[in-house]
Amino acid sequence: METRERMLGYIEAYFRERGYSPSLREIGDACEIGPISVVDYHVKRLIADGRITQAPLIARSIRVVATADVA
């Protein structure tokens, strides 16, 4: 599975279980990504692709954007 897809799945599951988003470190650990800068890069790409949102300067504010199922 692609790194960003794994990240999306983890973020969504984490939020469902706890009611708040995982930290970048937690995302990196769960997806086996070492440097936080790499996690941050992928998070920024997911934001640019419209797959997630993140409030600036607010910790644990990552949210997966809901998408309509396309048949």
SULBELBEL-V72367 format. One record per pair of residues at least 24 apart in sequence whose ideal C-beta (glycine too) atoms are under 7 Angstrom apart, sorted by sequence separation. I is the first residue (numbers start at 1). J is the second residue. D is the distance in whole Angstrom. If there is no record, write none. Layout:
# SULBELBEL-V72367
I:J:D / I:J:D
This chain:
# SULBELBEL-V72367
7:31:5 / 6:31:5 / 3:31:6 / 3:33:7 / 7:42:6 / 23:60:6 / 4:42:6 / 8:46:7 / 3:42:6 / 7:46:7 / 21:60:4 / 20:60:5 / 21:61:6 / 4:45:7 / 11:52:7 / 21:62:4 / 4:46:6 / 21:63:7 / 8:51:6 / 11:62:6 / 12:64:5 / 11:64:6 / 8:64:6
